[in-house]
Amino acid sequence: MLSFYPGPSQVVPETGDYMIEALDSGILSMNHRSEPFMKLLAKTKKVIYKKLEVPPDYEILFTSSATECWEIIAQSLTVELSYHIFNGAFGEKWFNYTRKIHSKTVGLKFDPEIELSPANLDFSQPSSVLCLTHNETSNGTRLKMEVMQLFREAFPEPLIAVDATSSMAGDLLDFQLADVWFASVQKCFGLPSGMGIMILSPRAIERAYQIGDNKYYNSLPFMLENFRKNQTPYTPNILSIYLLYRTLQDRASISKVNNQLRKRHEQLEKVISKQTRFAFLIKNAAVRSVTVTALESTPKNVKSLKKTALEHGFLLGNGYGEWKESTVRIANFPAITRQEWKELRDFLRSTLAGDNS
C-alpha cells in the first residue's frame, strides 16, 4: 500500500534500515545525559542547519509535536495576546487553543482564494506575536515567501510565528522572515509521528528570557538551557532523533527537494486540467500548496475515487473540516519516490479520464 495521506504519511523507504542501525548502535539504550546521546543531538541539529538552510544564529529544539509548539508560544513568547491569521481548520485550531491561555487573543480569517496581504487586515490592538500558517493542510493553500516578507516589513516589532507542519523539509523556507517556525516529523520529513521541531530566531530567544516563563517543563528558557548543552529537559524520543538525523543526512538539499516537488505538483495540475470529474478545491493557482493538494467533487465521486484507489494500492487522504465529504487530499512529500508518484499520476490520469460524469 502506497500512502499519499497528508499525515501521518508515508515514511522514507530506508526507515527500517535506520531503525536497525539505531538498535545495533546501542543509542536507544543510552541515558539522555550521556555523551553518545549528546553527540547524536549535536549531529542532528547540524544536519538540520545544513540541509534546511537554517540561519546559524537560530536555535533548534525538539518537542513532542507541532501542537505542543502552540502551547510553548502562548506560554513563553506571548505577553497578553497574539493575532492569528488563518484560512483553514488548522490555523483556526491554533487560534482556539491559544485563546484558552490568553482570552484576548484575536483571530482574523481570510478567504483561501486570495493572496494574503497585511494591508487588508485590522491590527487595532498591540500584539506580541503574529501567528501565520504557512501551509494549510486542510485546504491545500500556502503563503509565498513574498507574503512573509510583506508581514516582516509591515510589522517589525511583533514576533512572527509560523506553523509549517506540512511544508518544512519539503518547501523552500526563508527562515529569516519569521522568528518561530515549527513542524511535526510525520509529513515532509517522512518519519513516524511522535516528534516536533521548533526553530527560534535570536529575537524570539531574547523575548523568551524577557518574559522569563519558568513554570513548565516546556518553558522556553528551561528548554534552551538544556538544548544548548545538547541535552533535553525531558527524556526524549531518541529513536525519532536518530531517524531524523539519518533521513536528512541521506537527503538532498532543500533546494533540490523543493524543485522536485514543484515539478510533481505541475504534473498533477496537468492531469487534473484534462478531465472534468474533479477540480482543484483552490481555484487560484497562485496560492495552492506544493506539498498538499485538495481536489473537490461530489461526495459520491470522492468516495468512489478513494475506494478505487485503495483497490489499486493507493491510500488517498480524506477531506478535512467543512470539506470532509467533498474533497480528497493528496500528499506530495519527499518520502514518496519518483516511481511511486508516477504510478499515482498514471492511475489518476486513467481513472479520471475514464469517467467524466
C-alpha positions in Angstrom: 0.0 0.0 0.0 1.4 3.4 -1.0 0.2 6.2 1.3 -0.5 9.7 -0.1 -2.3 10.6 3.1 -1.2 14.1 4.2 -0.2 13.0 7.7 0.8 10.8 9.3 2.1 10.0 5.9 4.4 7.5 4.1 7.8 7.1 5.8 11.1 7.1 3.8 11.8 3.7 2.3 15.0 3.4 4.4 13.2 3.7 7.7 13.5 0.0 8.6 17.3 0.0 7.9 17.7 3.2 10.0 15.8 1.5 12.9 18.1 -1.5 12.8 21.1 0.8 12.8 19.8 2.6 15.8 19.2 -0.6 17.7 22.6 -2.1 16.8 24.4 1.1 17.7 23.1 0.9 21.3 21.9 4.6 21.3 18.3 3.6 22.1 19.5 2.3 25.5 21.6 5.4 26.3 20.8 7.9 29.0 19.8 11.3 27.5 22.5 13.0 29.6 25.2 10.6 28.2 27.9 11.6 25.8 26.7 9.4 23.0 23.3 11.0 23.1 24.7 14.5 23.3 26.8 13.8 20.2 23.7 12.5 18.4 21.7 15.6 19.2 24.6 17.8 18.1 24.9 15.9 14.8 21.1 16.1 14.2 20.9 19.8 14.7 24.0 20.3 12.5 22.4 18.4 9.6 19.1 20.4 10.0 21.1 23.6 9.7 22.8 22.3 6.6 20.0 20.6 4.7 17.2 23.0 5.5 19.4 26.1 5.2 18.6 27.4 8.7 20.5 30.5 9.7 23.4 29.7 12.1 22.2 32.1 14.8 18.8 30.4 15.1 18.2 27.7 17.7 16.7 24.3 17.0 14.6 22.5 19.7 12.6 19.2 19.6 9.2 18.9 21.1 6.6 16.1 21.3 4.5 17.6 18.4 3.6 20.7 16.5 0.6 21.1 18.8 2.9 21.4 21.8 4.6 24.3 20.0 1.3 26.2 20.1 1.4 25.9 23.9 5.0 26.9 24.1 4.4 30.1 22.0 1.4 31.0 24.2 3.3 30.4 27.5 6.8 31.6 26.7 6.5 34.2 24.0 3.1 35.9 24.3 2.7 38.8 26.7 -1.1 39.4 26.6 -2.5 38.4 23.2 -1.5 37.2 19.8 -3.0 37.7 16.3 -3.8 34.6 14.4 -4.3 35.0 10.6 -5.8 31.8 9.0 -7.9 30.5 6.2 -8.5 26.9 7.3 -9.1 24.4 10.1 -5.5 24.0 11.4 -4.8 27.8 11.6 -8.2 28.1 13.4 -7.4 25.3 15.8 -4.1 27.1 16.8 -6.1 30.3 17.4 -8.7 28.5 19.6 -6.0 26.7 21.5 -4.2 29.9 22.3 -7.4 31.6 23.3 -7.7 29.1 26.2 -4.4 30.6 27.6 -4.8 34.2 26.5 -8.5 35.1 26.4 -7.9 38.4 24.5 -6.2 36.6 21.6 -7.6 37.8 18.2 -8.4 35.6 15.2 -8.6 37.0 11.7 -9.9 34.7 9.0 -9.3 35.3 5.3 -10.6 33.8 2.1 -8.4 30.9 1.0 -8.6 32.1 -2.6 -6.9 35.4 -2.0 -3.2 36.2 -1.7 -2.8 37.4 1.9 -1.6 41.0 2.4 -1.1 42.8 5.8 -2.7 45.8 4.2 -6.1 44.0 4.2 -6.1 43.2 7.9 -7.0 45.2 11.0 -4.4 45.1 13.8 -6.1 47.6 16.1 -4.6 46.1 19.3 -0.9 45.9 20.1 0.3 42.3 19.9 3.4 40.5 20.9 3.1 37.7 18.3 1.6 37.4 14.8 0.7 33.8 14.0 0.6 32.5 10.4 0.0 29.1 8.9 2.5 28.7 6.0 0.8 25.6 4.6 -2.8 25.0 5.5 -3.2 21.2 5.3 -7.0 21.2 5.4 -7.5 23.0 2.1 -4.1 22.9 0.3 -3.1 26.5 0.4 0.3 28.2 1.2 1.8 31.6 1.8 4.5 32.6 -0.6 7.8 33.9 0.9 6.9 37.3 -0.7 3.9 37.4 1.5 6.0 36.6 4.5 8.3 39.4 3.5 5.4 41.9 3.4 4.5 40.9 7.0 8.0 41.2 8.2 8.3 44.7 6.7 4.9 45.9 7.9 5.3 44.6 11.4 8.9 44.8 12.6 8.1 44.8 16.3 6.0 41.7 17.0 7.4 38.2 16.7 6.2 36.3 13.7 5.4 32.6 14.4 4.8 30.2 11.6 3.1 26.8 11.5 5.0 24.9 8.7 3.8 21.5 9.7 3.1 20.2 6.2 5.8 22.2 4.4 9.0 22.2 6.4 11.6 19.9 4.7 9.6 20.0 1.5 9.1 23.7 0.7 12.0 26.2 0.5 11.5 28.4 3.5 13.3 31.7 4.2 13.7 31.3 7.9 14.9 34.9 8.4 11.4 36.1 7.5 9.9 34.9 10.9 11.0 34.3 14.5 9.4 31.0 15.2 9.0 28.1 12.8 7.6 24.7 13.8 6.5 21.4 12.3 6.0 17.7 13.0 8.1 15.0 11.5 5.3 12.8 10.1 4.8 14.9 7.0 7.6 16.2 4.8 10.3 14.8 7.0 8.9 11.3 6.1 9.2 9.9 9.7 6.8 8.1 12.0 4.8 10.5 14.2 5.9 11.4 17.7 8.2 14.5 17.5 8.0 18.2 16.6 10.7 20.6 15.6 10.9 24.2 16.7 13.3 26.8 15.2 13.8 30.1 17.0 15.4 33.4 16.0 17.6 35.5 18.3 14.7 37.9 18.8 12.4 35.0 19.9 15.1 33.8 22.3 15.5 37.3 23.7 11.8 37.6 24.2 11.7 34.3 26.0 14.2 35.4 28.5 12.5 38.8 28.9 9.2 37.1 29.8 11.0 34.6 31.9 8.4 31.8 31.9 9.8 29.0 34.0 6.7 27.3 35.3 6.6 24.3 33.0 8.8 21.5 31.7 8.5 23.0 28.2 9.1 26.6 29.2 11.5 28.1 26.6 14.2 29.3 29.0 14.4 25.8 30.5 14.4 24.1 27.1 17.1 26.4 25.7 19.3 25.8 28.8 19.2 22.1 28.0 19.4 22.2 24.2 22.4 24.5 24.3 24.2 21.7 26.1 22.9 19.2 23.6 20.6 17.8 26.2 16.8 17.8 26.6 14.6 18.9 29.6 12.8 15.5 29.5 13.6 12.0 28.3 13.2 12.4 24.5 12.2 10.2 21.7 15.7 9.0 20.9 14.6 6.8 18.0 12.9 9.8 16.3 16.0 11.9 16.7 18.2 9.2 15.2 15.8 8.7 12.3 15.7 12.4 11.7 19.5 12.5 11.6 19.8 9.6 9.2 17.0 10.7 6.9 18.3 14.2 6.5 21.9 13.0 6.2 20.9 11.0 3.1 18.6 13.5 1.6 19.4 16.1 -1.0 19.5 19.8 -0.2 16.1 21.5 0.4 16.5 23.5 -2.9 16.8 20.2 -4.9 13.9 18.6 -2.9 11.7 21.6 -3.4 12.4 21.7 -7.1 11.4 18.1 -7.5 8.1 18.6 -5.5 7.2 21.6 -7.6 7.7 19.6 -10.8 5.4 16.9 -9.4 2.8 19.5 -8.5 2.8 20.9 -12.0 2.4 17.3 -13.4 -0.6 16.8 -11.2 -2.1 20.1 -12.3 -1.9 19.0 -15.9 -3.6 15.7 -15.1 -6.5 17.4 -13.4 -6.9 20.0 -16.1 -7.6 17.3 -18.7 -10.7 15.9 -17.0 -13.9 17.3 -15.6 -14.8 14.9 -12.8 -12.6 16.6 -10.2 -11.4 20.1 -9.8 -8.9 21.8 -7.5 -10.6 23.0 -4.3 -8.5 26.1 -4.6 -9.1 27.8 -8.0 -6.3 30.4 -7.6 -3.2 28.5 -8.6 -1.0 31.2 -7.1 -2.0 30.2 -3.5 -2.1 26.4 -3.9 0.2 24.3 -1.8 3.0 22.4 -3.4 3.0 19.7 -0.8 -0.7 19.1 -0.2 -3.3 19.1 -3.0 -7.1 19.2 -2.3 -9.4 18.1 -5.1 -13.1 18.6 -4.9 -16.1 16.8 -6.4 -19.4 15.4 -5.3 -19.3 13.2 -2.2 -20.2 10.2 -4.4 -17.3 10.8 -6.7 -14.9 11.4 -3.8 -16.0 8.1 -2.1 -15.7 6.2 -5.4 -12.2 7.6 -6.2 -10.8 6.7 -2.7 -12.3 3.2 -3.0 -10.9 2.6 -6.4 -7.5 4.0 -5.3 -7.4 1.5 -2.4 -8.1 -1.3 -4.8 -5.1 -0.3 -6.8 -2.9 0.1 -3.7 -3.1 3.8 -3.1 -4.3 5.4 0.1 -5.6 9.0 -0.6 -6.3 11.5 2.2 -9.8 12.3 3.4 -11.1 15.8 3.2 -10.9 17.9 6.4 -13.3 20.1 8.3 -16.0 21.7 6.2 -14.6 20.0 3.1 -14.5 16.5 4.6 -17.1 14.9 2.3 -16.4 16.8 -0.8 -12.6 16.7 -1.2 -9.8 14.3 -1.4 -6.3 15.3 -0.3 -3.0 14.1 -1.9 0.4 14.5 -0.2 3.4 15.4 -2.3 6.0 14.7 0.3 9.7 13.9 -0.2 9.4 10.3 1.1 7.3 9.4 -1.9 9.7 8.2 -4.6 9.6 9.3 -8.2 8.3 5.9 -9.2 5.5 5.9 -6.7 4.5 9.4 -7.8 4.5 8.2 -11.4 2.3 5.3 -10.5 -0.2 7.6 -8.8 -0.2 10.1 -11.6 -0.9 7.3 -14.2 -3.7 5.9 -12.0 -5.4 9.3 -11.7 -5.0 10.0 -15.4 -6.5 6.7 -16.4 -9.3 6.6 -13.7 -10.4 10.2 -14.1 -10.3 10.2 -17.8 -12.4 7.1 -17.9 -15.4 8.7 -16.1 -16.2 12.3 -16.7 -19.7 12.1 -15.3 
